[in-house]
Amino acid sequence: MEAKVVRRQKIRFGIRKKIVGTAQRPRLSVFRSNAEIYVQLIDDANGTTLAAASSRDKDIAAQKAAKSEKSKLVGAAIARKAKDLGLNDVVFDRGGNLYHGRVKAVAEAAREAGLKF
């Protein structure tokens, strides 16, 4: 594997040692590819995904916007889904990515929509 990928995996595993999502406070996991961004609310105790949103969702993909703007829409969408499930608190998992750019845009949009982390 490429050195950059290995480094990110090591960072990711270090983060996952410290972060655990529960049914009351799920883990908000972010996966960022070159073109898209995906987020999930995960209950690690039961190993289930409670909700998910991505830049490939029809309403978000239909908008012609920059990747960082789509990331903000994804953050707002996951916050809306969390509110529908009655969840206010989450644990943020940046997935080994730097808290910068699109990952930061997702987090800030989710915070503005009412999620606490």
RAMO-V800851 format. One record per residue. N is the residue number from 1. RES is the residue in one small letter. PSI is psi in degrees with one decimal (999 if undefined). OMEGA is omega in degrees with one decimal (NA if undefined). D_FIRST is the distance of its C-alpha to the first C-alpha in whole Angstrom. Layout:
n	res	psi	omega	d_first
N	RES	PSI	OMEGA	D_FIRST
N	RES	PSI	OMEGA	D_FIRST
This chain:
n	res	psi	omega	d_first
1	m	157.6	179.7	0
2	e	147.2	-175.3	4
3	a	-37.4	-179.2	6
4	k	-40.8	-179.8	8
5	v	-43.3	179.2	7
6	v	-42.9	180.0	7
7	r	-43.8	179.7	10
8	r	-37.5	177.6	11
9	q	-42.2	179.4	11
10	k	-42.2	177.6	13
11	i	-43.5	-178.7	15
12	r	-44.5	-179.7	16
13	f	-36.1	177.0	16
14	g	-39.9	178.2	19
15	i	-43.9	-176.4	20
16	r	-23.1	175.5	21
17	k	-33.9	-174.4	22
18	k	-26.1	-171.9	25
19	i	129.2	175.8	26
20	v	131.9	177.7	27
21	g	142.0	176.3	29
22	t	177.9	179.6	32
23	a	-35.8	179.6	35
24	q	-32.1	-178.9	37
25	r	81.1	-175.6	34
26	p	165.4	178.5	31
27	r	127.0	176.0	27
28	l	97.5	-174.7	27
29	s	132.7	-179.6	23
30	v	128.9	171.7	21
31	f	127.1	-177.9	19
32	r	119.5	171.8	18
33	s	-178.4	-179.1	17
34	n	-36.9	-174.0	17
35	a	-32.2	-171.6	21
36	e	171.0	173.6	22
37	i	137.9	-176.1	22
38	y	139.8	175.2	23
39	v	147.8	178.5	25
40	q	147.0	168.3	26
41	l	116.5	-171.7	28
42	i	131.7	172.6	27
43	d	102.3	-176.1	30
44	d	-27.0	-179.4	28
45	a	-41.4	179.6	31
46	n	-9.0	-179.7	31
47	g	39.0	-178.3	28
48	t	151.0	173.2	29
49	t	121.9	-177.3	28
50	l	-39.1	179.9	32
51	a	157.3	179.1	31
52	a	152.7	174.9	28
53	a	152.4	178.1	28
54	s	168.6	178.4	26
55	s	-4.5	177.5	27
56	r	-5.6	176.0	27
57	d	145.3	-172.0	30
58	k	-46.3	-176.3	33
59	d	-32.2	-179.7	35
60	i	-41.9	-178.6	32
61	a	-26.8	-178.8	31
62	a	-24.1	-178.6	34
63	q	132.5	177.0	35
64	k	101.7	-178.0	34
65	a	167.6	177.3	33
66	a	161.6	-177.9	30
67	k	-37.8	-179.8	26
68	s	-33.2	176.6	28
69	e	-40.1	176.6	31
70	k	-34.2	178.4	30
71	s	-37.9	177.0	28
72	k	-40.1	178.1	31
73	l	-38.0	178.4	32
74	v	-42.3	177.8	30
75	g	-42.4	178.1	31
76	a	-37.8	-179.0	34
77	a	-42.6	-179.1	34
78	i	-34.5	177.4	32
79	a	-40.2	178.2	35
80	r	-43.0	179.0	37
81	k	-36.9	177.8	36
82	a	-41.6	178.1	36
83	k	-40.1	178.3	39
84	d	-31.2	177.7	40
85	l	-4.1	-179.6	39
86	g	24.6	-179.6	41
87	l	134.1	176.8	38
88	n	-33.9	-176.5	38
89	d	136.5	175.2	36
90	v	164.3	173.4	32
91	v	124.4	-175.7	29
92	f	129.2	177.8	27
93	d	105.9	-175.9	23
94	r	-2.6	172.5	21
95	g	31.4	178.5	18
96	g	-7.0	176.7	16
97	n	155.9	174.9	17
98	l	146.3	176.4	20
99	y	82.8	-169.2	23
100	h	149.2	174.1	24
101	g	-124.6	-174.4	25
102	r	-36.2	178.9	24
103	v	-42.7	177.9	23
104	k	-38.4	179.5	27
105	a	-40.7	177.4	29
106	v	-47.8	-177.1	28
107	a	-45.6	-177.6	29
108	e	-37.2	178.0	32
109	a	-38.0	177.8	33
110	a	-39.7	177.4	33
111	r	-44.5	-179.8	35
112	e	-31.2	179.4	38
113	a	-1.8	171.4	38
114	g	0.8	176.2	39
115	l	145.4	177.9	36
116	k	128.2	172.7	36
117	f	999	NA	33
